[in-house]
């Protein structure tokens, strides 16, 4: 007869995945204005887990002259591209060159044949969310606290929030993967996020994650928006 190990119950967590099929518009045309909106949100609501990744993309399907000008600019400033595809070419951007990349986007009015941005600066990072009551990150919302449970095959885990902003020369957007405590702190935490975003968080993309009966995995269910619940 083997001895049983003590039961360890994994905690619950609430996530916001917005939007799974796309991203929220930052509701400004100029990429430098979009960058300021991004900075306002990051400073008020997040603490970085690691250094962010910046990339500069030029998309196919735009007018030849602006495309060539942007390509020359990117190659001169960033070196050779890190990635070439049928849809776009991509460069790594050092943090010290972000402002120059933004200036290049602001100075370009060209769009692709589909009416989308010809070029964009993309920001990606993993963060911890700030508890508005303590003004510090939630101490119990970490990947280790949830058994480093992988939500999908793209590196997302429970307990670790992620931000991806696309600052385009014609439009900008923000993708969010947010992790909040599933207790009395949820409502104030969700409202704090909403108060510092230039768009309305969707009521349809909140999920409560609970450990399975075996205790070694998670399952999730959609829940009403904690923001809307509080305001109703």
C-alpha positions in Angstrom: 0.0 0.0 0.0 1.5 3.3 -1.1 1.4 6.4 1.1 -0.8 9.2 -0.2 0.8 12.6 -0.7 -1.0 15.5 1.0 -3.7 17.0 -1.3 -2.6 20.4 -2.7 -5.5 22.3 -4.1 -4.7 24.6 -7.0 -6.2 28.1 -6.7 -8.8 29.6 -9.0 -8.2 32.5 -11.4 -10.2 34.7 -13.7 -8.9 35.6 -17.2 -9.8 38.1 -19.9 -8.8 37.1 -23.4 -9.5 40.1 -25.6 -10.3 39.7 -28.2 -9.6 36.1 -29.2 -10.3 36.8 -32.9 -8.5 40.1 -33.1 -7.6 43.1 -30.9 -9.1 46.2 -29.4 -8.7 49.4 -31.3 -6.7 52.1 -29.5 -9.0 54.6 -31.3 -6.4 57.1 -32.6 -4.8 57.3 -36.0 -1.4 58.6 -35.2 1.0 55.9 -33.9 2.7 58.3 -31.4 -0.7 59.0 -29.8 -1.4 55.3 -29.6 2.0 54.8 -27.9 1.0 57.4 -25.3 -2.3 55.5 -24.6 -0.3 52.3 -24.3 2.2 53.8 -21.9 -0.6 55.2 -19.7 -2.1 51.8 -19.3 1.2 50.0 -18.7 2.3 52.5 -16.1 -1.0 52.4 -14.1 -1.8 48.7 -14.3 1.2 46.6 -14.9 4.7 45.6 -13.8 7.0 44.0 -16.4 8.1 40.5 -15.9 10.9 40.8 -18.5 12.2 43.2 -21.1 9.6 43.8 -23.9 10.1 42.8 -27.5 9.8 45.5 -30.2 9.5 44.7 -33.9 9.0 46.8 -37.0 6.8 45.4 -39.8 6.3 46.5 -43.4 3.3 44.8 -45.1 3.0 43.7 -48.7 0.3 45.3 -51.0 1.2 49.0 -50.5 2.5 51.6 -53.0 6.0 50.9 -54.2 7.7 54.3 -53.3 6.6 54.5 -49.6 7.4 50.8 -49.2 10.9 51.2 -50.6 11.5 54.3 -48.4 10.4 52.5 -45.2 12.5 49.4 -46.2 15.6 51.6 -46.6 14.9 53.3 -43.3 14.5 50.0 -41.4 17.5 48.4 -43.0 19.7 51.4 -42.2 18.5 51.7 -38.6 17.9 48.1 -37.6 20.1 46.1 -40.0 18.9 43.1 -41.9 15.3 41.8 -41.4 14.7 39.1 -38.9 11.9 37.6 -40.9 10.5 37.6 -44.4 7.1 36.2 -45.3 4.6 36.5 -48.2 2.6 39.0 -46.2 5.3 41.2 -44.5 8.9 41.8 -43.6 9.9 42.2 -40.0 12.9 43.7 -38.1 13.9 43.6 -34.5 13.9 47.1 -32.9 16.3 48.0 -30.1 14.6 49.9 -27.2 16.7 53.0 -28.0 15.3 53.2 -31.6 11.6 53.1 -30.7 11.1 56.8 -31.0 12.7 56.9 -34.5 10.4 54.1 -35.6 7.4 56.0 -34.3 8.5 59.1 -36.2 8.8 57.1 -39.4 5.2 55.8 -39.0 3.8 59.3 -38.2 5.4 60.5 -41.4 3.8 57.9 -43.6 0.2 58.1 -44.9 0.3 55.1 -47.3 -1.9 52.1 -46.8 -2.1 48.7 -48.4 -4.6 47.8 -51.1 -6.9 46.5 -48.3 -6.8 50.0 -46.6 -4.7 48.7 -43.7 -1.5 50.2 -42.3 1.5 49.8 -44.5 3.9 49.6 -41.6 3.6 49.0 -37.8 5.7 48.9 -34.6 4.7 45.9 -32.5 5.2 45.7 -28.7 5.0 42.4 -26.9 5.6 41.7 -23.2 4.6 39.6 -20.2 3.4 41.4 -17.2 2.0 41.2 -13.7 -1.2 43.2 -13.0 -1.3 45.8 -10.2 -3.7 45.4 -7.3 -5.2 49.0 -7.1 -5.7 48.6 -3.3 -2.1 47.8 -2.5 -0.5 49.4 -5.6 1.7 46.3 -5.9 1.4 43.3 -8.2 -0.9 40.5 -7.0 1.5 38.3 -5.0 -0.6 35.2 -5.5 -1.1 35.5 -9.3 2.0 33.9 -10.8 2.6 31.0 -13.2 4.0 28.8 -10.3 0.8 29.3 -8.2 -1.2 27.6 -11.0 1.1 24.8 -11.7 2.5 26.6 -14.8 -0.7 25.4 -16.6 -0.4 26.1 -20.3 -3.6 27.6 -21.8 -2.6 27.0 -25.4 0.3 26.2 -27.6 1.4 29.8 -27.9 3.2 30.1 -24.5 0.3 31.5 -22.5 0.0 30.3 -19.0 -2.4 30.9 -16.1 -1.0 33.5 -13.7 1.0 35.4 -16.3 -0.6 38.3 -18.2 0.5 39.4 -21.6 0.2 42.5 -23.7 0.6 42.9 -27.5 0.2 46.3 -29.1 0.4 47.0 -32.8 1.1 50.7 -33.5 0.3 51.1 -37.2 0.7 54.2 -39.4 -3.1 54.1 -40.2 -4.5 52.4 -37.1 -3.4 50.8 -33.8 -4.7 48.0 -31.6 -4.1 46.2 -28.3 -4.4 42.5 -27.6 -4.8 41.5 -23.9 -4.4 38.3 -21.9 -5.2 39.3 -18.3 -5.1 37.2 -15.1 -7.0 38.4 -12.0 -7.7 36.9 -8.6 -11.0 35.0 -8.4 -12.1 36.5 -5.0 -13.3 39.8 -3.6 -10.4 41.6 -5.3 -11.7 40.8 -8.8 -14.2 43.6 -9.2 -11.9 46.4 -8.2 -9.1 44.9 -10.2 -11.2 44.7 -13.3 -12.5 48.3 -12.9 -9.0 49.5 -12.4 -8.0 48.1 -15.8 -11.1 49.5 -17.5 -10.4 53.0 -16.0 -7.0 53.1 -17.8 -8.0 51.7 -21.2 -9.3 53.8 -24.1 -11.9 51.1 -25.1 -14.6 49.1 -23.4 -13.6 45.6 -22.2 -15.9 43.0 -23.8 -18.5 41.4 -21.5 -18.1 38.1 -23.4 -14.5 37.2 -22.8 -14.1 36.6 -19.1 -13.5 33.1 -17.8 -13.2 31.5 -14.4 -10.6 28.7 -14.3 -11.0 26.0 -11.6 -8.8 23.0 -10.9 -10.2 19.7 -12.2 -11.4 17.0 -9.8 -8.0 15.2 -10.1 -6.3 18.5 -9.0 -3.6 18.4 -11.7 -5.2 20.4 -14.5 -7.8 23.2 -15.1 -11.1 23.7 -16.8 -12.8 27.0 -17.5 -16.3 28.5 -17.9 -17.4 31.8 -19.2 -18.6 34.2 -16.5 -20.3 37.6 -16.6 -18.1 40.7 -16.7 -17.0 41.6 -13.2 -17.1 45.3 -14.3 -20.7 45.0 -15.5 -21.8 43.0 -12.4 -20.5 45.8 -10.2 -22.2 48.5 -12.2 -25.6 46.8 -12.5 
